[in-house]
């Protein structure tokens, strides 16, 4: 059985409802402006904060051990991104994730370069004890975090998202988290149900921090979604990917694409979302 046929047995095809619910999720973020606390990659802090602001959320980039846990407990959602690692940042990550778990704050783990580097691989597996609400990574990162050989090349994946779907489902069942494997098609699973998000553009691979920013958008959507974690994660990726498609139309290259993506997120309308979001 080919990949498309296999996926057809597990993915539901109620795209019109998904589009409307994606718009409702975006509206909820804009209406409530959830505080998203990000312990994230130093390379992408500015981009991530601006993406959150454009979406309608409120970013906070606090990474010191004295405050990370306190803010995580009070925030609407938390992002833990392993892009920049140090002993002090690791301690802050654990404090924030522990506080989020205890407070019931939804939090998202972004296991950057897990599998390629041993220290961060160990840290990522330790963080799983704090029960992330969602995990977003590329195919190599997710395969490695699930205990397999991801074969990653630094922060880049050498695998397709479809090739690690079984590993993603296993990771979701083992951790209780929604697992999102991003790539040409994003696949989102809770271990039982699976959604495929078909929005996005190749220019996302030419700007650093696109995956990190997508993780932050997931966190913002989880902050307003209640128990609908699988759907909210897929909607976040669809809204982000669709905004990338729109930005690419007027871009001359990666720099104008990045600026256009922020503008596109900020200006998304109901008609655009209903016409452009593609989830199955």
KOLTORTI-384540 format. One record per residue (C-alpha): residue number from 1; residue in one letter; x, y, z. Coordinates in Angstrom, 1 decimal. Layout:
<sites>
  seq  type      xx      yy      zz
  NUM     A       X       Y       Z
...
</sites>
This chain:
<sites>
  seq  type      xx      yy      zz
    1     X     0.0     0.0     0.0
    2     X     1.5     3.4    -0.9
    3     X     1.9     6.3     1.5
    4     X    -1.2     8.2     0.3
    5     X    -3.4     5.1     0.6
    6     X    -2.0     4.4     4.1
    7     X    -2.7     7.9     5.2
    8     X    -6.2     7.8     3.8
    9     X    -7.0     5.2     6.4
   10     X    -6.0     7.4     9.3
   11     X    -6.7    11.0     8.3
   12     X   -10.1    12.6     8.3
   13     X   -11.1    14.7     5.4
   14     X   -13.3    17.4     7.0
   15     X   -11.2    20.3     5.6
   16     X   -14.1    22.9     5.5
   17     X   -14.6    22.4     9.3
   18     X   -10.9    22.6     9.9
   19     X   -10.6    25.8     8.1
   20     X   -13.4    27.4    10.1
   21     X   -11.9    26.1    13.3
   22     X    -8.5    27.4    12.3
   23     X   -10.0    30.8    11.8
   24     X   -11.7    30.6    15.2
   25     X    -8.4    29.7    16.8
   26     X    -6.7    32.7    15.3
   27     X    -9.5    34.9    16.4
   28     X    -9.2    33.6    20.0
   29     X    -5.5    34.4    20.0
   30     X    -6.2    37.9    18.7
   31     X    -9.0    38.4    21.2
   32     X    -7.2    37.2    24.3
   33     X    -3.5    38.0    23.5
   34     X    -2.0    35.1    25.5
   35     X     1.3    35.5    27.1
   36     X     3.8    33.1    25.5
   37     X     6.9    32.5    27.5
   38     X     9.8    31.3    25.3
   39     X    13.1    29.9    26.4
   40     X    14.3    29.7    22.9
   41     X    17.2    29.8    20.4
   42     X    19.3    33.0    20.8
   43     X    19.6    33.2    17.0
   44     X    15.9    33.6    16.5
   45     X    14.6    35.4    19.6
   46     X    13.7    38.6    17.7
   47     X    11.9    36.8    14.8
   48     X    10.0    34.6    17.2
   49     X     8.8    37.5    19.3
   50     X     7.7    39.4    16.2
   51     X     5.9    36.4    14.8
   52     X     4.0    36.1    18.1
   53     X     3.2    39.8    18.1
   54     X     1.9    39.6    14.5
   55     X    -0.3    36.6    15.4
   56     X    -1.8    38.6    18.3
   57     X     0.0    37.0    21.2
   58     X     2.3    38.6    23.8
   59     X     5.9    37.3    23.8
   60     X     8.2    37.1    26.8
   61     X    11.8    35.9    26.4
   62     X    12.9    35.1    29.9
   63     X    15.6    32.5    30.4
   64     X    17.3    33.1    33.8
   65     X    16.8    30.5    36.5
   66     X    15.6    33.1    39.0
   67     X    12.5    33.9    36.9
   68     X    11.9    31.2    34.3
   69     X     9.7    29.0    36.6
   70     X     7.7    31.9    38.0
   71     X     6.8    33.2    34.6
   72     X     6.0    29.7    33.2
   73     X     3.5    29.2    35.9
   74     X     1.7    32.5    35.1
   75     X     2.0    32.4    31.3
   76     X    -0.7    31.3    28.9
   77     X     1.8    28.9    27.3
   78     X     5.5    28.0    27.3
   79     X     8.1    27.2    24.6
   80     X    11.3    25.2    25.4
   81     X    13.6    25.3    22.4
   82     X    16.9    23.5    22.5
   83     X    18.6    25.6    19.8
   84     X    21.0    27.3    22.2
   85     X    22.3    25.1    25.0
   86     X    24.3    25.8    28.1
   87     X    24.3    24.5    31.7
   88     X    22.5    27.6    32.9
   89     X    19.9    27.5    30.2
   90     X    19.3    23.8    30.8
   91     X    18.6    24.5    34.4
   92     X    16.2    27.3    33.4
   93     X    14.5    25.0    31.0
   94     X    13.9    22.4    33.6
   95     X    12.6    25.0    36.1
   96     X    10.2    26.4    33.5
   97     X     8.9    23.0    32.3
   98     X     8.4    21.8    35.8
   99     X     6.5    24.9    36.8
  100     X     4.4    24.7    33.7
  101     X     3.5    21.0    34.4
  102     X     2.5    21.8    37.9
  103     X     0.5    24.9    37.0
  104     X    -1.2    23.2    34.0
  105     X     0.3    25.6    31.6
  106     X     0.5    24.1    28.1
  107     X     4.1    23.8    26.9
  108     X     5.8    22.9    23.7
  109     X     9.2    21.2    23.3
  110     X    11.3    22.0    20.2
  111     X    14.1    19.3    20.2
  112     X    16.5    21.2    17.9
  113     X    19.4    18.9    16.7
  114     X    18.4    16.1    19.0
  115     X    20.0    13.0    17.7
  116     X    22.9    14.9    16.1
  117     X    24.4    16.1    19.5
  118     X    24.5    13.9    22.6
  119     X    24.2    16.6    25.3
  120     X    20.9    18.1    24.0
  121     X    19.6    14.6    23.3
  122     X    19.9    13.8    26.9
  123     X    18.4    17.1    28.0
  124     X    15.4    16.6    25.7
  125     X    14.7    13.1    27.0
  126     X    14.9    14.4    30.6
  127     X    12.4    17.2    29.8
  128     X     9.9    14.6    28.7
  129     X     9.4    13.9    32.4
  130     X     7.7    17.3    32.7
  131     X     5.0    16.1    30.3
  132     X     5.0    18.5    27.3
  133     X     1.7    19.3    25.8
  134     X     3.2    19.1    22.3
  135     X     6.5    18.3    20.6
  136     X     7.4    19.9    17.3
  137     X    10.5    18.8    15.3
  138     X    11.7    17.8    11.9
  139     X    11.7    14.1    11.0
  140     X    15.2    13.4    12.1
  141     X    14.6    15.0    15.5
  142     X    11.4    13.2    16.2
  143     X    12.8     9.9    15.1
  144     X    15.8    10.4    17.5
  145     X    13.6    11.5    20.4
  146     X    11.5     8.4    19.9
  147     X    14.6     6.3    20.4
  148     X    15.5     5.6    16.7
  149     X    18.3     6.7    14.4
  150     X    17.2    10.1    13.0
  151     X    20.3    10.6    10.9
  152     X    20.1    14.4    11.2
  153     X    22.6    16.8     9.8
  154     X    22.9    19.4    12.5
  155     X    19.5    21.2    12.7
  156     X    18.4    19.8     9.3
  157     X    16.5    16.6     8.7
  158     X    17.6    13.9     6.3
  159     X    14.2    12.1     6.5
  160     X    10.7    12.9     5.2
  161     X     8.0    13.4     7.7
  162     X     6.0    10.5     6.4
  163     X     8.9     8.1     7.0
  164     X     8.8     8.6    10.8
  165     X     5.0     8.7    11.3
  166     X     5.1     5.4    13.2
  167     X     7.8     6.8    15.5
  168     X     5.8    10.0    16.0
  169     X     2.8     8.0    17.0
  170     X     4.8     5.9    19.4
  171     X     6.4     9.0    20.9
  172     X     2.9    10.6    21.3
  173     X     1.6     7.5    23.1
  174     X     4.6     7.2    25.3
  175     X     4.6    10.9    26.4
  176     X     1.0    11.9    26.2
  177     X     2.0    14.8    24.0
  178     X     0.8    15.8    20.5
  179     X     3.7    15.2    18.2
  180     X     4.1    17.4    15.1
  181     X     6.6    16.3    12.4
  182     X     7.2    19.2    10.1
  183     X     8.5    19.0     6.5
  184     X     7.1    19.3     3.0
  185     X     3.8    18.0     4.6
  186     X     3.4    18.5     8.3
  187     X     2.0    15.5    10.2
  188     X     0.4    15.9    13.6
  189     X    -0.6    13.0    15.8
  190     X    -1.8    12.2    19.3
  191     X    -0.8     8.5    18.8
  192     X    -4.3     7.6    17.6
  193     X    -5.6    10.3    15.2
  194     X    -3.4    11.9    12.6
  195     X    -3.8    15.2    10.6
  196     X    -1.7    16.3     7.6
  197     X    -1.1    20.0     7.0
  198     X    -0.3    20.8     3.4
  199     X     0.5    24.5     3.7
  200     X     4.0    25.9     3.5
  201     X     6.6    27.2     1.1
  202     X    10.2    26.2     0.2
  203     X    11.5    29.6     1.2
  204     X    10.9    28.6     4.8
  205     X    14.1    26.5     4.4
  206     X    16.1    29.6     3.5
  207     X    15.4    31.7     6.6
  208     X    16.7    30.7    10.0
  209     X    14.1    30.3    12.8
  210     X    11.1    29.2    10.7
  211     X    10.7    26.0    12.7
  212     X    11.3    27.8    16.0
  213     X     8.7    30.4    15.1
  214     X     6.2    27.7    14.1
  215     X     6.7    26.2    17.5
  216     X     5.8    29.5    19.2
  217     X     2.7    29.7    17.1
  218     X     1.7    26.3    18.3
  219     X     2.1    27.4    21.9
  220     X    -0.1    30.5    21.3
  221     X    -2.8    28.4    19.8
  222     X    -2.6    25.8    22.6
  223     X    -3.1    28.7    25.1
  224     X    -6.6    29.2    23.8
  225     X    -7.6    25.7    22.7
  226     X    -8.5    24.0    25.9
  227     X    -8.5    20.2    25.4
  228     X    -8.4    20.3    21.6
  229     X    -4.7    19.9    21.5
  230     X    -4.3    17.9    18.3
  231     X    -6.5    20.3    16.3
  232     X    -4.9    23.4    17.7
  233     X    -1.4    22.1    16.8
  234     X    -2.5    21.4    13.3
  235     X    -4.2    24.8    13.0
  236     X    -1.1    26.6    14.1
  237     X     1.0    24.9    11.5
  238     X    -1.6    25.6     8.8
  239     X    -1.9    29.3     9.7
  240     X     1.9    29.7     9.7
  241     X     2.4    27.7     6.5
  242     X    -0.4    29.5     4.7
  243     X     1.1    32.9     5.8
  244     X     4.4    31.7     4.3
  245     X     2.7    30.9     1.0
  246     X     1.2    34.4     0.9
  247     X     4.5    36.0     1.8
  248     X     6.4    34.1    -0.9
  249     X     4.2    35.6    -3.7
  250     X     5.6    39.0    -3.2
  251     X     9.1    38.1    -2.0
  252     X    12.3    38.8    -4.0
  253     X    14.3    36.5    -1.7
  254     X    14.7    35.2     1.9
  255     X    14.9    38.7     3.5
  256     X    11.7    40.1     2.0
  257     X    10.1    36.7     2.6
  258     X    10.8    37.0     6.3
  259     X     9.3    40.5     6.5
  260     X     6.4    39.4     4.4
  261     X     5.6    36.4     6.6
  262     X     5.2    38.7     9.6
  263     X     3.0    41.0     7.6
  264     X     1.0    38.1     6.3
  265     X     0.3    36.7     9.8
  266     X    -0.7    40.1    11.0
  267     X    -3.2    40.6     8.2
  268     X    -4.8    37.2     7.8
  269     X    -8.6    37.5     7.1
  270     X   -11.4    35.0     7.5
  271     X   -11.9    34.8     3.8
  272     X    -8.2    34.1     3.2
  273     X    -8.1    31.4     5.9
  274     X   -11.2    29.7     4.6
  275     X    -9.9    29.6     1.1
  276     X    -6.3    28.7     1.8
  277     X    -5.8    26.4     4.8
  278     X    -5.3    22.8     3.7
  279     X    -5.7    20.1     6.4
  280     X    -6.7    16.5     5.9
</sites>
